[in-house]
Amino acid sequence: VQLVESGGGLVQPGGSLRLSCAASRLTVNAYHMSWYRQAQGKERELVASITPSGVTRTVLDSVKGRFTIARDNAKNTVYLQMSSLKPEDTAVYFCSVPLLNSWGQGTQVTVSS
């Protein structure tokens, strides 16, 4: 299984980014997929997840209403749409298949003016 995240970068507060997680040797709609993040010096935390049937859940209270997880089965890719970004959203964001304990390499998101 290979998960490759992309789409991170430097963005100003209030801006938006869309992170992508492209999967290989795995069909994204066959597994529960999740986005996690880890800020420097802090523990990794679950942000959002999507089930095989397409039910989405934003877990982290601080991002509810701002972040949305989505999936494109044709592209075998999972997304994290992030809007109204805040400096406290700065972190490395990881895509994961929890059942397989598979993780991508992460993509850095920095929110700063």
DRENVEX-380472 format. One record per residue (C-alpha): residue in three letters; x, y, z negated. Coordinates in nm, 3 decimals. Layout:
<nodes>
NODE   type      east     north        up
NODE    ALA         X         Y         Z
...
</nodes>
This chain:
<nodes>
NODE   type      east     north        up
NODE    VAL     0.000     0.000     0.000
NODE    GLN     0.127     0.343     0.089
NODE    LEU    -0.032     0.671    -0.017
NODE    VAL     0.105     0.995     0.125
NODE    GLU    -0.013     1.327    -0.016
NODE    SER     0.017     1.654     0.168
NODE    GLY    -0.126     2.004     0.166
NODE    GLY     0.034     2.145    -0.144
NODE    GLY     0.217     2.474    -0.156
NODE    LEU     0.226     2.821    -0.305
NODE    VAL    -0.105     3.004    -0.324
NODE    GLN    -0.220     3.322    -0.494
NODE    PRO    -0.473     3.312    -0.776
NODE    GLY    -0.821     3.288    -0.634
NODE    GLY    -0.700     3.110    -0.324
NODE    SER    -0.783     2.767    -0.186
NODE    LEU    -0.599     2.457    -0.078
NODE    ARG    -0.701     2.120     0.056
NODE    LEU    -0.487     1.825    -0.042
NODE    SER    -0.484     1.513     0.172
NODE    CYS    -0.403     1.155     0.080
NODE    ALA    -0.342     0.935     0.382
NODE    ALA    -0.349     0.564     0.307
NODE    SER    -0.173     0.278     0.484
NODE    ARG    -0.233    -0.096     0.442
NODE    LEU    -0.543    -0.012     0.247
NODE    THR    -0.894     0.094     0.341
NODE    VAL    -0.988     0.395     0.130
NODE    ASN    -1.359     0.317     0.125
NODE    ALA    -1.293    -0.027    -0.022
NODE    TYR    -1.143     0.106    -0.342
NODE    HIS    -1.205     0.353    -0.618
NODE    MET    -0.968     0.641    -0.532
NODE    SER    -0.854     0.914    -0.768
NODE    TRP    -0.663     1.239    -0.783
NODE    TYR    -0.446     1.310    -1.085
NODE    ARG    -0.224     1.602    -1.171
NODE    GLN     0.073     1.655    -1.395
NODE    ALA     0.195     1.995    -1.504
NODE    GLN     0.552     2.039    -1.617
NODE    GLY     0.594     1.914    -1.970
NODE    LYS     0.243     1.775    -1.989
NODE    GLU     0.083     1.436    -1.948
NODE    ARG    -0.073     1.325    -1.624
NODE    GLU    -0.449     1.385    -1.621
NODE    LEU    -0.734     1.256    -1.410
NODE    VAL    -0.891     1.525    -1.194
NODE    ALA    -1.153     1.354    -0.979
NODE    SER    -1.250     1.019    -0.834
NODE    ILE    -1.460     0.866    -0.560
NODE    THR    -1.611     0.519    -0.555
NODE    PRO    -1.631     0.285    -0.254
NODE    SER    -1.996     0.382    -0.212
NODE    GLY    -1.898     0.748    -0.199
NODE    VAL    -2.008     0.860    -0.543
NODE    THR    -1.784     1.143    -0.654
NODE    ARG    -1.699     1.258    -1.000
NODE    THR    -1.498     1.558    -1.110
NODE    VAL    -1.364     1.451    -1.446
NODE    LEU    -1.155     1.744    -1.560
NODE    ASP    -1.374     2.009    -1.720
NODE    SER    -1.143     2.294    -1.630
NODE    VAL    -1.185     2.233    -1.256
NODE    LYS    -1.556     2.151    -1.239
NODE    GLY    -1.727     2.372    -0.986
NODE    ARG    -1.395     2.452    -0.820
NODE    PHE    -1.250     2.118    -0.706
NODE    THR    -1.422     1.856    -0.494
NODE    ILE    -1.305     1.512    -0.389
NODE    ALA    -1.406     1.380    -0.050
NODE    ARG    -1.324     1.102     0.193
NODE    ASP    -1.298     1.059     0.569
NODE    ASN    -1.332     0.690     0.647
NODE    ALA    -1.238     0.734     1.012
NODE    LYS    -0.910     0.895     0.912
NODE    ASN    -0.864     0.665     0.613
NODE    THR    -0.790     0.974     0.407
NODE    VAL    -0.906     1.114     0.075
NODE    TYR    -0.910     1.488     0.013
NODE    LEU    -0.913     1.723    -0.283
NODE    GLN    -1.062     2.059    -0.192
NODE    MET    -0.951     2.320    -0.443
NODE    SER    -1.090     2.670    -0.461
NODE    SER    -1.071     2.967    -0.699
NODE    LEU    -0.728     2.844    -0.798
NODE    LYS    -0.577     2.960    -1.125
NODE    PRO    -0.217     2.966    -1.246
NODE    GLU    -0.303     2.686    -1.489
NODE    ASP    -0.380     2.462    -1.189
NODE    THR    -0.009     2.459    -1.111
NODE    ALA     0.101     2.097    -1.115
NODE    VAL     0.210     1.804    -0.905
NODE    TYR    -0.100     1.636    -0.766
NODE    PHE    -0.105     1.261    -0.711
NODE    CYS    -0.334     1.030    -0.523
NODE    SER    -0.395     0.690    -0.678
NODE    VAL    -0.570     0.358    -0.639
NODE    PRO    -0.617     0.271    -1.005
NODE    LEU    -0.711    -0.092    -0.948
NODE    LEU    -0.382    -0.154    -0.768
NODE    ASN    -0.177     0.084    -0.983
NODE    SER    -0.066     0.245    -0.658
NODE    TRP     0.050     0.606    -0.648
NODE    GLY     0.165     0.851    -0.390
NODE    GLN     0.477     1.060    -0.430
NODE    GLY     0.281     1.370    -0.523
NODE    THR     0.247     1.715    -0.376
NODE    GLN     0.335     2.035    -0.561
NODE    VAL     0.071     2.303    -0.604
NODE    THR     0.189     2.636    -0.739
NODE    VAL    -0.060     2.912    -0.812
NODE    SER     0.116     3.242    -0.861
NODE    SER     0.106     3.601    -0.749
</nodes>
